[in-house]
Amino acid sequence: MTKLLHVSASPRGALSDSRALADAFLDTYRQAHPDVAVEHLDLFDGTLPTFGGLAAEAKMAAFGGGEPSAEQRGEWDAARAVFNRFAEADAYLFSVPMWNAGVPYVLKQWIDIISQPGWLFSFTPEAGYSGLILGKKAAVIYTSGVYSPGAPLAFGADFHAAFFNDWLRFAGFTDVTETHWQPTVLTATRDADKAAGLQRAADAGSRF
Ligand SMILES: Cc1cc2nc3c(=O)[nH]c(=O)nc-3n(C[C@H](O)[C@H](O)[C@H](O)COP(=O)(O)O)c2cc1C
């Protein structure tokens, strides 16, 4: 293995909890794999292209076995460049805060850009979807501030890990390491929880 891509989905920079856990993961990961290059893809760096009408039409054409038109080509090629950066890596770390019970919109935008027929998945009416990202490992850091597994519904529901884990399965990943730091406001142990979360991330990085 030569390259691990860290895909981050928080705009909070040095204040980011999910980034802190990702850094703890990467510190121990680098110690265990000094030969692997770690690249960072910051989904909030403002470089993600839009996926609008022309790209959507190109996707429908590709799904039907056709080719994008000359007019659709620009948006389709821009999407392909984003996919290529993803596909070139050998392993992945995703750091994903919960936003409004789901994932931050830039992560959904990135998923909508790269999840294309013939690139990320194939489809037949008989067998349905098959992921094409095979034989690669993924690690995911999930953080939230209010929602916590087991908390009452008034503290939120999980369209976050549930959604992203399903996308990983859809893409073809079968080896997924999850680290959660989801302290609930119902407990007053946030700092101790965070230390434990950082340790879980470090442990996951050393084993990945
Ligand atoms: C726009 C926004 C929406 C959020 N929505 C939720 C939410 O629905 N449920 C929740 O438990 N926490 C929510 N949070 C809190 C974050 O998930 C939590 O603080 C997380 O650890 C932040 O990660 P970060 O510091 O890496 O950005 C939200 C935070 C922001 C900024």
The ligand as a Gaussian input file, in Angstrom:
#p B3LYP/6-31G(d) Opt

LIG

0 1
 C      -24.131000      22.932000      11.388000
 C      -24.046000      21.984000      12.551000
 C      -25.057000      21.078000      12.750000
 C      -24.985000      20.164000      13.811000
 N      -25.987000      19.268000      13.964000
 C      -25.913000      18.343000      14.953000
 C      -26.934000      17.363000      15.138000
 O      -27.909000      17.288000      14.392000
 N      -26.808000      16.487000      16.156000
 C      -25.734000      16.498000      16.998000
 O      -25.660000      15.671000      17.887000
 N      -24.731000      17.407000      16.855000
 C      -24.808000      18.336000      15.856000
 N      -23.807000      19.249000      15.710000
 C      -22.645000      19.188000      16.613000
 C      -21.468000      18.482000      15.952000
 O      -21.843000      17.266000      15.344000
 C      -20.382000      18.164000      16.976000
 O      -20.048000      19.303000      17.716000
 C      -19.169000      17.601000      16.260000
 O      -18.277000      17.022000      17.194000
 C      -18.457000      18.691000      15.489000
 O      -17.365000      18.145000      14.814000
 P      -16.234000      19.136000      14.295000
 O      -15.737000      19.879000      15.513000
 O      -15.203000      18.232000      13.720000
 O      -16.837000      20.045000      13.283000
 C      -23.870000      20.190000      14.686000
 C      -22.859000      21.140000      14.480000
 C      -22.944000      22.029000      13.434000
 C      -21.830000      23.037000      13.234000

